[in-house]
Amino acid sequence: MLSSALNFVPVFLLVFFRLAGMALFAPLFGSAQIPKRVRIMLILMLALGMTGSVKPPPRLPDNTWDTAIAIGGEMFFGLAMGMIMSFVFIACQWAGEIIGQQMGLNLGEVIDPSYGAQTSIVGDLYFMLTLVTFIVVGGHRAMLQGVHASFEMLPLLSLGINQSLLHLLTGLLEAATVLAVRLAAPMLITMLVVDLVLGLIGKTVPQMNVMAAGLSLRSGVGMFVIIAGLTLSTRVMRESVLQSMQTVWDGWTLQ
């Protein structure tokens, strides 16, 4: 009984620190709106539930230095997992920032408690839409299943930072950039047309204050484009979330 408890505690700690690293950046779990105590209790419960099915490493750390290296490796790998799963959210918020800048709404920036930084209203809108889509399609359950599968394909004390993981990181970062451009492309094209029209009006009617009229026009046209393309944007977000979760799942299970 005592020996099994002594073997359980080190494995539990390693599992806990991998989950803790994941929760720092993972969507929903990494939100600063959730109190730290609640997040710690949630991670403890998840670690308790997963430790029983995690295969212990062949040799546990037997000194302080090896223990620190093992904890750091698991924490770093958890951070990589959380960062991978948050790329879609970052891309959607980035697209919202671009759209807000084109509409001239970035002057009304607000504090985003999720990241502790200033963000635009449109950026927060796209982030919340992505979060709702993530929950509706069951992304939170798939995320936990993927984390649990990572303990089988990348056992404890293996660190898991290899070339395939780096390729996965760069591939998802590239996909996130493409997603941001896809979401912001209709607004960019629309504002280009608006600027051309304002330029023609300014040349035709020099007495008109094009700059003052352009602010209201850009905001009004931008709101129409957002409302008209909301269904399409939500569909793109849904496809991107599903594709991202599938990529992460394949990365953990097919290595």
Secondary structure, 3 states (H helix, E strand, C coil): CHHHHHHHHHHHHHHHHHHHHHHHHCCCCCCCCCCHHHHHHHHHHHHHHHHCCCCCCCCCCCCHHHHHHHHHHHHHHHHHHHHHHCHHHHHHHHHHHHHHHHHCCHHHCEEECCCCEEECHHHHHHHHHHHHHHHHCCHHHHHHHHHHHHHHHCCCCCCCCCHHHHHHHHHHHHHHHHHHHHHHHHHHHHHHHHHHHHHHHHHHCCCCCHHHHHHHHHHHHHHHHHHHCHHHHHHHHHHHHHHHHHHHHHHHHCC
